[in-house]
C-alpha cells in the first residue's frame, strides 16, 4: 500500500459514519464504485452520506455543516 492509499484509507475511516440530521440514526459515507475508497462528493465537493434507517441523503462539509438534505432517491 503506497502512502496516498494509506492516507485515503485512514481519512475514510475517520469520516465513514455520521449521525443523520433528520432522525439521528447512523448514516454512512457514499464511496465511488470504481475505487470503493474515495468518498462520493456533491457538486460543491462535500462528502455525501446515506441514512441507513430512513434512506435519506445529505452532504457534510469539512466543518461538519450539513447541506442538501434529501429524502428517498
PDB file of N, CA, C and O in Angstrom, chain B, residues numbered from 101:
ATOM      1  N   UNK B 101       0.853  -1.162   0.000  1.00  0.00           N
ATOM      2  CA  UNK B 101       0.000   0.000   0.000  1.00  0.00           C
ATOM      3  C   UNK B 101       0.906   1.234   0.000  1.00  0.00           C
ATOM      4  O   UNK B 101       1.768   1.377   0.867  1.00  0.00           O
ATOM      5  N   UNK B 102       0.705   2.122  -0.975  1.00  0.00           N
ATOM      6  CA  UNK B 102       1.524   3.324  -1.019  1.00  0.00           C
ATOM      7  C   UNK B 102       0.993   4.373  -0.047  1.00  0.00           C
ATOM      8  O   UNK B 102      -0.080   4.209   0.535  1.00  0.00           O
ATOM      9  N   UNK B 103       1.752   5.450   0.122  1.00  0.00           N
ATOM     10  CA  UNK B 103       1.410   6.491   1.099  1.00  0.00           C
ATOM     11  C   UNK B 103       0.047   7.098   0.829  1.00  0.00           C
ATOM     12  O   UNK B 103      -0.734   7.286   1.762  1.00  0.00           O
ATOM     13  N   UNK B 104      -0.264   7.415  -0.443  1.00  0.00           N
ATOM     14  CA  UNK B 104      -1.542   8.038  -0.782  1.00  0.00           C
ATOM     15  C   UNK B 104      -2.713   7.131  -0.428  1.00  0.00           C
ATOM     16  O   UNK B 104      -3.702   7.592   0.141  1.00  0.00           O
ATOM     17  N   UNK B 105      -2.612   5.861  -0.755  1.00  0.00           N
ATOM     18  CA  UNK B 105      -3.680   4.914  -0.449  1.00  0.00           C
ATOM     19  C   UNK B 105      -3.862   4.791   1.062  1.00  0.00           C
ATOM     20  O   UNK B 105      -4.992   4.752   1.549  1.00  0.00           O
ATOM     21  N   UNK B 106      -2.778   4.731   1.792  1.00  0.00           N
ATOM     22  CA  UNK B 106      -2.843   4.648   3.248  1.00  0.00           C
ATOM     23  C   UNK B 106      -3.536   5.878   3.823  1.00  0.00           C
ATOM     24  O   UNK B 106      -4.415   5.761   4.677  1.00  0.00           O
ATOM     25  N   UNK B 107      -3.140   7.048   3.355  1.00  0.00           N
ATOM     26  CA  UNK B 107      -3.706   8.300   3.843  1.00  0.00           C
ATOM     27  C   UNK B 107      -5.207   8.378   3.545  1.00  0.00           C
ATOM     28  O   UNK B 107      -5.985   8.793   4.404  1.00  0.00           O
ATOM     29  N   UNK B 108      -5.613   7.990   2.356  1.00  0.00           N
ATOM     30  CA  UNK B 108      -7.028   7.995   1.967  1.00  0.00           C
ATOM     31  C   UNK B 108      -7.808   7.014   2.836  1.00  0.00           C
ATOM     32  O   UNK B 108      -8.897   7.338   3.309  1.00  0.00           O
ATOM     33  N   UNK B 109      -7.267   5.831   3.049  1.00  0.00           N
ATOM     34  CA  UNK B 109      -7.940   4.814   3.855  1.00  0.00           C
ATOM     35  C   UNK B 109      -8.126   5.291   5.296  1.00  0.00           C
ATOM     36  O   UNK B 109      -9.190   5.096   5.883  1.00  0.00           O
ATOM     37  N   UNK B 110      -7.095   5.912   5.863  1.00  0.00           N
ATOM     38  CA  UNK B 110      -7.198   6.438   7.224  1.00  0.00           C
ATOM     39  C   UNK B 110      -8.246   7.539   7.305  1.00  0.00           C
ATOM     40  O   UNK B 110      -9.038   7.563   8.246  1.00  0.00           O
ATOM     41  N   UNK B 111      -8.266   8.441   6.346  1.00  0.00           N
ATOM     42  CA  UNK B 111      -9.233   9.546   6.338  1.00  0.00           C
ATOM     43  C   UNK B 111     -10.650   9.004   6.180  1.00  0.00           C
ATOM     44  O   UNK B 111     -11.568   9.473   6.853  1.00  0.00           O
ATOM     45  N   UNK B 112     -10.838   8.031   5.307  1.00  0.00           N
ATOM     46  CA  UNK B 112     -12.155   7.443   5.089  1.00  0.00           C
ATOM     47  C   UNK B 112     -12.667   6.787   6.366  1.00  0.00           C
ATOM     48  O   UNK B 112     -13.858   6.863   6.670  1.00  0.00           O
ATOM     49  N   UNK B 113     -11.781   6.150   7.107  1.00  0.00           N
ATOM     50  CA  UNK B 113     -12.166   5.535   8.376  1.00  0.00           C
ATOM     51  C   UNK B 113     -12.673   6.605   9.356  1.00  0.00           C
ATOM     52  O   UNK B 113     -13.595   6.355  10.132  1.00  0.00           O
ATOM     53  N   UNK B 114     -12.064   7.792   9.314  1.00  0.00           N
ATOM     54  CA  UNK B 114     -12.463   8.889  10.210  1.00  0.00           C
ATOM     55  C   UNK B 114     -13.838   9.457   9.868  1.00  0.00           C
ATOM     56  O   UNK B 114     -14.548   9.921  10.760  1.00  0.00           O
ATOM     57  N   UNK B 115     -14.223   9.429   8.599  1.00  0.00           N
ATOM     58  CA  UNK B 115     -15.473  10.066   8.168  1.00  0.00           C
ATOM     59  C   UNK B 115     -16.538   9.062   7.734  1.00  0.00           C
ATOM     60  O   UNK B 115     -17.562   9.453   7.174  1.00  0.00           O
ATOM     61  N   UNK B 116     -16.308   7.774   7.988  1.00  0.00           N
ATOM     62  CA  UNK B 116     -17.197   6.736   7.472  1.00  0.00           C
ATOM     63  C   UNK B 116     -18.642   6.874   7.947  1.00  0.00           C
ATOM     64  O   UNK B 116     -19.563   6.626   7.170  1.00  0.00           O
ATOM     65  N   UNK B 117     -18.861   7.258   9.191  1.00  0.00           N
ATOM     66  CA  UNK B 117     -20.213   7.356   9.743  1.00  0.00           C
ATOM     67  C   UNK B 117     -20.514   8.774  10.210  1.00  0.00           C
ATOM     68  O   UNK B 117     -19.613   9.515  10.603  1.00  0.00           O
ATOM     69  N   UNK B 118     -21.780   9.140  10.163  1.00  0.00           N
ATOM     70  CA  UNK B 118     -22.237  10.454  10.606  1.00  0.00           C
ATOM     71  C   UNK B 118     -23.686  10.306  11.049  1.00  0.00           C
ATOM     72  O   UNK B 118     -24.440   9.531  10.460  1.00  0.00           O
ATOM     73  N   UNK B 119     -24.073  11.033  12.070  1.00  0.00           N
ATOM     74  CA  UNK B 119     -25.464  10.961  12.538  1.00  0.00           C
ATOM     75  C   UNK B 119     -26.376  11.698  11.562  1.00  0.00           C
ATOM     76  O   UNK B 119     -26.078  12.821  11.155  1.00  0.00           O
ATOM     77  N   UNK B 120     -27.478  11.070  11.191  1.00  0.00           N
ATOM     78  CA  UNK B 120     -28.446  11.675  10.282  1.00  0.00           C
ATOM     79  C   UNK B 120     -29.078  12.892  10.956  1.00  0.00           C
ATOM     80  O   UNK B 120     -29.538  12.791  12.094  1.00  0.00           O
ATOM     81  N   UNK B 121     -29.109  14.044  10.274  1.00  0.00           N
ATOM     82  CA  UNK B 121     -29.713  15.228  10.880  1.00  0.00           C
ATOM     83  C   UNK B 121     -31.233  15.124  11.011  1.00  0.00           C
ATOM     84  O   UNK B 121     -31.845  15.870  11.776  1.00  0.00           O
ATOM     85  N   UNK B 122     -31.835  14.207  10.271  1.00  0.00           N
ATOM     86  CA  UNK B 122     -33.287  14.039  10.295  1.00  0.00           C
ATOM     87  C   UNK B 122     -33.745  13.198  11.490  1.00  0.00           C
ATOM     88  O   UNK B 122     -34.692  13.557  12.189  1.00  0.00           O
ATOM     89  N   UNK B 123     -33.058  12.077  11.710  1.00  0.00           N
ATOM     90  CA  UNK B 123     -33.535  11.135  12.731  1.00  0.00           C
ATOM     91  C   UNK B 123     -32.482  10.735  13.760  1.00  0.00           C
ATOM     92  O   UNK B 123     -32.811  10.090  14.756  1.00  0.00           O
ATOM     93  N   UNK B 124     -31.230  11.104  13.537  1.00  0.00           N
ATOM     94  CA  UNK B 124     -30.159  10.747  14.460  1.00  0.00           C
ATOM     95  C   UNK B 124     -29.595   9.356  14.266  1.00  0.00           C
ATOM     96  O   UNK B 124     -28.654   8.969  14.958  1.00  0.00           O
ATOM     97  N   UNK B 125     -30.158   8.590  13.329  1.00  0.00           N
ATOM     98  CA  UNK B 125     -29.658   7.235  13.054  1.00  0.00           C
ATOM     99  C   UNK B 125     -28.297   7.317  12.358  1.00  0.00           C
ATOM    100  O   UNK B 125     -27.882   8.380  11.897  1.00  0.00           O
ATOM    101  N   UNK B 126     -27.621   6.184  12.293  1.00  0.00           N
ATOM    102  CA  UNK B 126     -26.312   6.134  11.664  1.00  0.00           C
ATOM    103  C   UNK B 126     -26.429   6.272  10.150  1.00  0.00           C
ATOM    104  O   UNK B 126     -27.224   5.590   9.503  1.00  0.00           O
ATOM    105  N   UNK B 127     -25.618   7.169   9.605  1.00  0.00           N
ATOM    106  CA  UNK B 127     -25.518   7.316   8.153  1.00  0.00           C
ATOM    107  C   UNK B 127     -24.103   6.927   7.760  1.00  0.00           C
ATOM    108  O   UNK B 127     -23.175   7.061   8.557  1.00  0.00           O
ATOM    109  N   UNK B 128     -23.934   6.448   6.543  1.00  0.00           N
ATOM    110  CA  UNK B 128     -22.625   6.004   6.066  1.00  0.00           C
ATOM    111  C   UNK B 128     -22.238   6.815   4.835  1.00  0.00           C
ATOM    112  O   UNK B 128     -23.078   7.148   3.999  1.00  0.00           O
ATOM    113  N   UNK B 129     -20.952   7.123   4.745  1.00  0.00           N
ATOM    114  CA  UNK B 129     -20.464   7.905   3.610  1.00  0.00           C
ATOM    115  C   UNK B 129     -20.592   7.066   2.329  1.00  0.00           C
ATOM    116  O   UNK B 129     -20.323   5.865   2.336  1.00  0.00           O
ATOM    117  N   UNK B 130     -20.998   7.703   1.254  1.00  0.00           N
ATOM    118  CA  UNK B 130     -21.077   7.033  -0.043  1.00  0.00           C
ATOM    119  C   UNK B 130     -19.687   7.028  -0.660  1.00  0.00           C
ATOM    120  O   UNK B 130     -18.976   8.030  -0.590  1.00  0.00           O
ATOM    121  N   UNK B 131     -19.295   5.920  -1.258  1.00  0.00           N
ATOM    122  CA  UNK B 131     -17.980   5.828  -1.885  1.00  0.00           C
ATOM    123  C   UNK B 131     -18.129   5.616  -3.381  1.00  0.00           C
ATOM    124  O   UNK B 131     -19.159   5.141  -3.859  1.00  0.00           O
ATOM    125  N   UNK B 132     -17.086   5.975  -4.106  1.00  0.00           N
ATOM    126  CA  UNK B 132     -17.068   5.787  -5.553  1.00  0.00           C
ATOM    127  C   UNK B 132     -17.025   4.295  -5.858  1.00  0.00           C
ATOM    128  O   UNK B 132     -16.234   3.562  -5.264  1.00  0.00           O
ATOM    129  N   UNK B 133     -17.859   3.846  -6.769  1.00  0.00           N
ATOM    130  CA  UNK B 133     -17.910   2.425  -7.107  1.00  0.00           C
ATOM    131  C   UNK B 133     -16.595   1.932  -7.690  1.00  0.00           C
ATOM    132  O   UNK B 133     -16.209   0.783  -7.475  1.00  0.00           O
ATOM    133  N   UNK B 134     -15.909   2.791  -8.423  1.00  0.00           N
ATOM    134  CA  UNK B 134     -14.668   2.373  -9.083  1.00  0.00           C
ATOM    135  C   UNK B 134     -13.573   2.039  -8.077  1.00  0.00           C
ATOM    136  O   UNK B 134     -12.837   1.069  -8.258  1.00  0.00           O
ATOM    137  N   UNK B 135     -13.465   2.831  -7.023  1.00  0.00           N
ATOM    138  CA  UNK B 135     -12.356   2.663  -6.083  1.00  0.00           C
ATOM    139  C   UNK B 135     -12.784   2.105  -4.739  1.00  0.00           C
ATOM    140  O   UNK B 135     -11.980   1.467  -4.059  1.00  0.00           O
ATOM    141  N   UNK B 136     -14.014   2.325  -4.344  1.00  0.00           N
ATOM    142  CA  UNK B 136     -14.544   1.965  -3.022  1.00  0.00           C
ATOM    143  C   UNK B 136     -13.718   2.572  -1.900  1.00  0.00           C
ATOM    144  O   UNK B 136     -13.810   2.126  -0.756  1.00  0.00           O
ATOM    145  N   UNK B 137     -12.913   3.585  -2.208  1.00  0.00           N
ATOM    146  CA  UNK B 137     -12.111   4.246  -1.185  1.00  0.00           C
ATOM    147  C   UNK B 137     -12.387   5.743  -1.141  1.00  0.00           C
ATOM    148  O   UNK B 137     -12.449   6.327  -0.060  1.00  0.00           O
ATOM    149  N   UNK B 138     -12.551   6.362  -2.291  1.00  0.00           N
ATOM    150  CA  UNK B 138     -12.768   7.802  -2.324  1.00  0.00           C
ATOM    151  C   UNK B 138     -14.242   8.103  -2.107  1.00  0.00           C
ATOM    152  O   UNK B 138     -15.096   7.506  -2.762  1.00  0.00           O
ATOM    153  N   UNK B 139     -14.555   9.025  -1.189  1.00  0.00           N
ATOM    154  CA  UNK B 139     -15.959   9.343  -0.951  1.00  0.00           C
ATOM    155  C   UNK B 139     -16.594  10.062  -2.135  1.00  0.00           C
ATOM    156  O   UNK B 139     -15.945  10.851  -2.822  1.00  0.00           O
ATOM    157  N   UNK B 140     -17.878   9.775  -2.360  1.00  0.00           N
ATOM    158  CA  UNK B 140     -18.643  10.498  -3.384  1.00  0.00           C
ATOM    159  C   UNK B 140     -18.822  11.921  -2.890  1.00  0.00           C
ATOM    160  O   UNK B 140     -19.003  12.159  -1.696  1.00  0.00           O
ATOM    161  N   UNK B 141     -18.771  12.851  -3.806  1.00  0.00           N
ATOM    162  CA  UNK B 141     -18.908  14.270  -3.461  1.00  0.00           C
ATOM    163  C   UNK B 141     -20.078  14.880  -4.219  1.00  0.00           C
ATOM    164  O   UNK B 141     -20.405  14.458  -5.329  1.00  0.00           O
ATOM    165  N   UNK B 142     -20.703  15.880  -3.605  1.00  0.00           N
ATOM    166  CA  UNK B 142     -21.762  16.602  -4.301  1.00  0.00           C
ATOM    167  C   UNK B 142     -21.123  17.647  -5.218  1.00  0.00           C
ATOM    168  O   UNK B 142     -19.899  17.690  -5.344  1.00  0.00           O
ATOM    169  N   UNK B 143     -21.935  18.483  -5.853  1.00  0.00           N
ATOM    170  CA  UNK B 143     -21.416  19.464  -6.803  1.00  0.00           C
ATOM    171  C   UNK B 143     -20.534  20.530  -6.142  1.00  0.00           C
ATOM    172  O   UNK B 143     -19.812  21.250  -6.832  1.00  0.00           O
ATOM    173  N   UNK B 144     -20.589  20.632  -4.819  1.00  0.00           N
ATOM    174  CA  UNK B 144     -19.755  21.598  -4.090  1.00  0.00           C
ATOM    175  C   UNK B 144     -18.534  20.950  -3.445  1.00  0.00           C
ATOM    176  O   UNK B 144     -17.763  21.622  -2.761  1.00  0.00           O
ATOM    177  N   UNK B 145     -18.355  19.647  -3.660  1.00  0.00           N
ATOM    178  CA  UNK B 145     -17.195  18.949  -3.111  1.00  0.00           C
ATOM    179  C   UNK B 145     -17.380  18.404  -1.714  1.00  0.00           C
ATOM    180  O   UNK B 145     -16.409  17.968  -1.094  1.00  0.00           O
ATOM    181  N   UNK B 146     -18.613  18.415  -1.192  1.00  0.00           N
ATOM    182  CA  UNK B 146     -18.885  17.904   0.152  1.00  0.00           C
ATOM    183  C   UNK B 146     -19.149  16.393   0.103  1.00  0.00           C
ATOM    184  O   UNK B 146     -19.726  15.886  -0.859  1.00  0.00           O
ATOM    185  N   UNK B 147     -18.722  15.686   1.148  1.00  0.00           N
ATOM    186  CA  UNK B 147     -18.959  14.241   1.235  1.00  0.00           C
ATOM    187  C   UNK B 147     -20.459  13.976   1.341  1.00  0.00           C
ATOM    188  O   UNK B 147     -21.185  14.716   2.005  1.00  0.00           O
ATOM    189  N   UNK B 148     -20.912  12.913   0.680  1.00  0.00           N
ATOM    190  CA  UNK B 148     -22.325  12.551   0.709  1.00  0.00           C
ATOM    191  C   UNK B 148     -22.533  11.336   1.611  1.00  0.00           C
ATOM    192  O   UNK B 148     -21.725  10.408   1.632  1.00  0.00           O
ATOM    193  N   UNK B 149     -23.635  11.370   2.352  1.00  0.00           N
ATOM    194  CA  UNK B 149     -23.976  10.292   3.288  1.00  0.00           C
ATOM    195  C   UNK B 149     -25.369   9.756   3.000  1.00  0.00           C
ATOM    196  O   UNK B 149     -26.224  10.453   2.453  1.00  0.00           O
ATOM    197  N   UNK B 150     -25.576   8.497   3.382  1.00  0.00           N
ATOM    198  CA  UNK B 150     -26.871   7.829   3.239  1.00  0.00           C
ATOM    199  C   UNK B 150     -27.306   7.327   4.613  1.00  0.00           C
ATOM    200  O   UNK B 150     -26.592   6.551   5.248  1.00  0.00           O
ATOM    201  N   UNK B 151     -28.485   7.773   5.074  1.00  0.00           N
ATOM    202  CA  UNK B 151     -29.046   7.310   6.343  1.00  0.00           C
ATOM    203  C   UNK B 151     -29.596   5.907   6.121  1.00  0.00           C
ATOM    204  O   UNK B 151     -30.464   5.697   5.274  1.00  0.00           O
ATOM    205  N   UNK B 152     -29.095   4.972   6.870  1.00  0.00           N
ATOM    206  CA  UNK B 152     -29.490   3.572   6.715  1.00  0.00           C
ATOM    207  C   UNK B 152     -30.935   3.350   7.150  1.00  0.00           C
ATOM    208  O   UNK B 152     -31.648   2.563   6.528  1.00  0.00           O
ATOM    209  N   UNK B 153     -31.376   4.026   8.200  1.00  0.00           N
ATOM    210  CA  UNK B 153     -32.715   3.806   8.751  1.00  0.00           C
ATOM    211  C   UNK B 153     -33.825   4.364   7.859  1.00  0.00           C
ATOM    212  O   UNK B 153     -34.824   3.685   7.623  1.00  0.00           O
ATOM    213  N   UNK B 154     -33.661   5.592   7.363  1.00  0.00           N
ATOM    214  CA  UNK B 154     -34.750   6.242   6.627  1.00  0.00           C
ATOM    215  C   UNK B 154     -34.420   6.558   5.170  1.00  0.00           C
ATOM    216  O   UNK B 154     -35.183   7.248   4.494  1.00  0.00           O
ATOM    217  N   UNK B 155     -33.308   6.064   4.697  1.00  0.00           N
ATOM    218  CA  UNK B 155     -32.913   6.229   3.288  1.00  0.00           C
ATOM    219  C   UNK B 155     -32.897   7.690   2.854  1.00  0.00           C
ATOM    220  O   UNK B 155     -33.381   8.037   1.776  1.00  0.00           O
ATOM    221  N   UNK B 156     -32.337   8.536   3.704  1.00  0.00           N
ATOM    222  CA  UNK B 156     -32.179   9.945   3.380  1.00  0.00           C
ATOM    223  C   UNK B 156     -30.732  10.185   2.959  1.00  0.00           C
ATOM    224  O   UNK B 156     -29.823   9.483   3.403  1.00  0.00           O
ATOM    225  N   UNK B 157     -30.529  11.169   2.110  1.00  0.00           N
ATOM    226  CA  UNK B 157     -29.203  11.535   1.638  1.00  0.00           C
ATOM    227  C   UNK B 157     -28.913  12.967   2.044  1.00  0.00           C
ATOM    228  O   UNK B 157     -29.793  13.827   2.003  1.00  0.00           O
ATOM    229  N   UNK B 158     -27.673  13.216   2.436  1.00  0.00           N
ATOM    230  CA  UNK B 158     -27.273  14.578   2.781  1.00  0.00           C
ATOM    231  C   UNK B 158     -25.770  14.700   2.595  1.00  0.00           C
ATOM    232  O   UNK B 158     -25.061  13.697   2.504  1.00  0.00           O
ATOM    233  N   UNK B 159     -25.292  15.935   2.540  1.00  0.00           N
ATOM    234  CA  UNK B 159     -23.874  16.216   2.368  1.00  0.00           C
ATOM    235  C   UNK B 159     -23.339  16.929   3.604  1.00  0.00           C
ATOM    236  O   UNK B 159     -24.061  17.669   4.272  1.00  0.00           O
ATOM    237  N   UNK B 160     -22.060  16.694   3.896  1.00  0.00           N
ATOM    238  CA  UNK B 160     -21.407  17.316   5.042  1.00  0.00           C
ATOM    239  C   UNK B 160     -20.065  17.876   4.572  1.00  0.00           C
ATOM    240  O   UNK B 160     -19.303  17.183   3.898  1.00  0.00           O
ATOM    241  N   UNK B 161     -19.778  19.136   4.929  1.00  0.00           N
ATOM    242  CA  UNK B 161     -18.501  19.727   4.538  1.00  0.00           C
ATOM    243  C   UNK B 161     -17.426  19.440   5.588  1.00  0.00           C
ATOM    244  O   UNK B 161     -17.687  18.752   6.575  1.00  0.00           O
ATOM    245  N   UNK B 162     -16.233  19.962   5.378  1.00  0.00           N
ATOM    246  CA  UNK B 162     -15.101  19.717   6.282  1.00  0.00           C
ATOM    247  C   UNK B 162     -15.338  20.296   7.678  1.00  0.00           C
ATOM    248  O   UNK B 162     -14.713  19.860   8.645  1.00  0.00           O
ATOM    249  N   UNK B 163     -16.231  21.266   7.781  1.00  0.00           N
ATOM    250  CA  UNK B 163     -16.530  21.886   9.076  1.00  0.00           C
ATOM    251  C   UNK B 163     -17.746  21.248   9.743  1.00  0.00           C
ATOM    252  O   UNK B 163     -18.242  21.744  10.755  1.00  0.00           O
ATOM    253  N   UNK B 164     -18.219  20.147   9.169  1.00  0.00           N
ATOM    254  CA  UNK B 164     -19.353  19.370   9.646  1.00  0.00           C
ATOM    255  C   UNK B 164     -20.666  20.136   9.569  1.00  0.00           C
ATOM    256  O   UNK B 164     -21.571  19.918  10.375  1.00  0.00           O
ATOM    257  N   UNK B 165     -20.765  21.035   8.594  1.00  0.00           N
ATOM    258  CA  UNK B 165     -22.033  21.702   8.290  1.00  0.00           C
ATOM    259  C   UNK B 165     -22.796  20.800   7.333  1.00  0.00           C
ATOM    260  O   UNK B 165     -22.199  20.205   6.435  1.00  0.00           O
ATOM    261  N   UNK B 166     -24.098  20.692   7.512  1.00  0.00           N
ATOM    262  CA  UNK B 166     -24.912  19.787   6.707  1.00  0.00           C
ATOM    263  C   UNK B 166     -25.570  20.556   5.563  1.00  0.00           C
ATOM    264  O   UNK B 166     -26.095  21.653   5.756  1.00  0.00           O
ATOM    265  N   UNK B 167     -25.533  19.968   4.380  1.00  0.00           N
ATOM    266  CA  UNK B 167     -26.091  20.577   3.187  1.00  0.00           C
ATOM    267  C   UNK B 167     -27.009  19.597   2.467  1.00  0.00           C
ATOM    268  O   UNK B 167     -26.872  18.383   2.613  1.00  0.00           O
ATOM    269  N   UNK B 168     -27.919  20.120   1.712  1.00  0.00           N
ATOM    270  CA  UNK B 168     -28.728  19.361   0.755  1.00  0.00           C
ATOM    271  C   UNK B 168     -29.326  18.086   1.326  1.00  0.00           C
ATOM    272  O   UNK B 168     -29.148  17.001   0.771  1.00  0.00           O
ATOM    273  N   UNK B 169     -30.020  18.222   2.413  1.00  0.00           N
ATOM    274  CA  UNK B 169     -30.695  17.058   2.959  1.00  0.00           C
ATOM    275  C   UNK B 169     -31.807  16.674   1.986  1.00  0.00           C
ATOM    276  O   UNK B 169     -32.617  17.517   1.600  1.00  0.00           O
ATOM    277  N   UNK B 170     -31.845  15.413   1.593  1.00  0.00           N
ATOM    278  CA  UNK B 170     -32.814  14.937   0.601  1.00  0.00           C
ATOM    279  C   UNK B 170     -33.495  13.685   1.145  1.00  0.00           C
ATOM    280  O   UNK B 170     -32.931  12.946   1.953  1.00  0.00           O
ATOM    281  N   UNK B 171     -34.709  13.472   0.685  1.00  0.00           N
ATOM    282  CA  UNK B 171     -35.424  12.259   1.053  1.00  0.00           C
ATOM    283  C   UNK B 171     -34.981  11.087   0.197  1.00  0.00           C
ATOM    284  O   UNK B 171     -33.863  11.070  -0.319  1.00  0.00           O
ATOM    285  N   UNK B 172     -35.835  10.139   0.052  1.00  0.00           N
ATOM    286  CA  UNK B 172     -35.523   8.921  -0.703  1.00  0.00           C
ATOM    287  C   UNK B 172     -35.218   9.275  -2.144  1.00  0.00           C
ATOM    288  O   UNK B 172     -35.938  10.041  -2.783  1.00  0.00           O
ATOM    289  N   UNK B 173     -34.135   8.700  -2.639  1.00  0.00           N
ATOM    290  CA  UNK B 173     -33.739   8.912  -4.044  1.00  0.00           C
ATOM    291  C   UNK B 173     -34.465   7.953  -4.933  1.00  0.00           C
ATOM    292  O   UNK B 173     -34.271   7.970  -6.148  1.00  0.00           O
TER     293      UNK B 173
END
